[in-house]
């Protein structure tokens, strides 16, 4: 079985991540923020390899792809689902459609949980310029949480090498050409027409919200 590429000090990206997980492990264990995407799957696999204590949580948005939620229920039954006070369509009725500059949806449905906990995030610098500016360790004042991002240094190739060589389960939507598995109605989606074709019922619901 092929190994991941080595860093200059002779370690693989996975070795570095495992060291990070062990270095910052809190006495009460990590709060692992799980989305079901490929990066979250890698993060959970690494946490298990590192043998650190953690409890995994999925913050329901109510508009994640059905294929993704079915995958999580099948492959990760131990993940705790955090249910929001009201669903996304009720959110539209209360607050209007979210946009690129007014993403109330992230604050209500995603940026929750882990208050006062050391939280594991599966974010990477390669995903965006904004995330590249964050360090492996960061803080959230509103949630009084400390964020640890053990795969911050990983490339897309690192992620897929780890998944394939380690037989890590992942959602089938990636094999259909989807590069990210965020919310179906996300304002940042670059190909909304594909979402409309794949999940038309969500757009009909949005129209009557």
SVG drawing of the C-alpha trace seen along z (x, -y; Angstrom):
<svg xmlns="http://www.w3.org/2000/svg" viewBox="-45 -42 59 44">
<polyline fill="none" stroke="black" stroke-width="0.4" points="0.0,0.0 1.4,-3.4 2.3,-5.9 1.5,-9.6 4.4,-11.9 7.0,-12.8 7.6,-16.2 11.2,-17.5 11.6,-15.9 10.6,-12.5 7.1,-12.5 3.9,-12.2 1.1,-14.8 -0.8,-12.2 2.1,-11.9 2.2,-15.6 -1.6,-15.7 -1.5,-12.9 1.3,-14.7 -0.9,-17.9 -3.9,-15.9 -1.9,-14.4 -0.2,-17.6 -3.4,-19.6 -5.7,-16.8 -7.7,-18.2 -8.4,-16.2 -12.2,-16.1 -11.6,-15.2 -12.2,-17.1 -15.5,-18.3 -15.1,-17.1 -17.2,-19.1 -18.3,-16.6 -19.9,-17.5 -19.7,-14.2 -17.5,-15.7 -14.2,-14.2 -12.1,-16.4 -14.3,-15.5 -13.9,-11.8 -10.2,-12.2 -10.2,-14.2 -12.2,-11.5 -9.9,-8.7 -6.9,-10.6 -8.4,-11.2 -9.0,-7.4 -5.4,-6.7 -4.0,-9.1 -6.2,-7.4 -7.3,-10.8 -10.5,-11.2 -13.3,-12.9 -17.0,-13.1 -18.2,-13.9 -21.2,-16.2 -23.0,-17.1 -24.8,-20.4 -27.9,-19.9 -28.6,-22.5 -31.7,-20.8 -30.6,-21.4 -27.6,-19.1 -27.7,-16.6 -29.8,-13.5 -27.0,-11.4 -24.7,-12.9 -27.0,-12.5 -27.6,-8.9 -23.9,-8.3 -23.4,-9.7 -26.1,-7.6 -24.7,-4.5 -21.0,-5.0 -20.9,-7.2 -23.8,-6.1 -22.0,-7.3 -22.0,-11.0 -24.4,-13.0 -26.8,-15.1 -27.4,-18.7 -31.0,-19.7 -31.6,-23.4 -34.6,-25.3 -36.1,-25.7 -35.3,-24.5 -33.8,-26.5 -37.1,-27.3 -38.5,-28.7 -35.3,-30.7 -36.0,-32.2 -39.5,-33.3 -38.0,-34.9 -34.8,-36.5 -35.1,-36.5 -32.8,-34.7 -29.2,-34.5 -26.6,-36.0 -22.8,-36.3 -22.7,-39.3 -25.5,-38.2 -25.0,-34.6 -27.2,-34.3 -27.6,-30.6 -24.0,-29.8 -24.3,-31.5 -27.6,-29.6 -26.9,-26.2 -23.2,-25.7 -21.3,-27.9 -22.8,-26.3 -21.8,-23.7 -18.6,-23.1 -19.0,-26.1 -16.2,-26.1 -14.6,-23.1 -11.4,-22.5 -12.9,-21.8 -11.5,-19.9 -12.1,-21.4 -11.4,-19.7 -10.5,-22.9 -7.5,-23.4 -5.5,-26.3 -5.9,-25.0 -9.6,-25.6 -9.6,-29.5 -7.5,-32.5 -9.4,-33.3 -8.8,-29.8 -5.1,-30.0 -4.8,-33.0 -5.9,-30.9 -3.4,-28.9 -3.6,-25.3 -4.7,-26.9 -7.3,-29.7 -9.9,-31.0 -13.6,-31.8 -14.6,-34.5 -18.3,-34.1 -18.3,-30.4 -15.3,-30.6 -13.8,-27.7 -10.4,-27.0 -10.2,-25.5 -7.6,-23.0 -7.2,-22.3 -4.9,-19.3 -5.2,-19.0 -4.7,-22.7 -1.5,-21.9 -3.0,-19.2 -3.5,-19.5 -6.4,-18.0 -4.1,-15.3 -3.1,-14.5 -6.7,-14.1 -7.5,-11.7 -4.3,-9.7 -5.1,-9.2 -8.7,-8.2 -7.7,-5.7 -4.7,-4.1 -6.5,-3.9 -9.9,-2.8 -11.7,-5.6 -15.4,-5.7 -16.6,-8.8 -19.9,-10.1 -20.6,-8.8 -21.3,-12.3 -17.6,-12.9 -17.5,-10.1 -20.2,-12.0 -18.0,-15.1 -19.1,-17.1 -16.0,-18.8 -17.7,-20.1 -20.8,-18.9 -22.1,-22.0 -25.6,-23.2 -27.8,-22.7 -28.9,-26.3 -25.5,-27.9 -25.0,-31.4 -21.4,-30.4 -22.2,-27.5 -20.5,-28.0 -22.9,-25.7 -26.4,-26.3 -27.9,-24.8 -26.5,-21.5 -28.1,-21.6 -31.4,-22.6 -31.3,-19.7 -30.2,-17.2 -32.4,-18.3 -35.4,-20.2 -37.6,-19.7 -35.4,-22.0 -35.9,-24.8 -39.6,-24.3 -39.7,-24.6 -37.5,-27.7 -40.0,-29.3 -42.9,-29.0 -40.9,-29.8"/>
</svg>
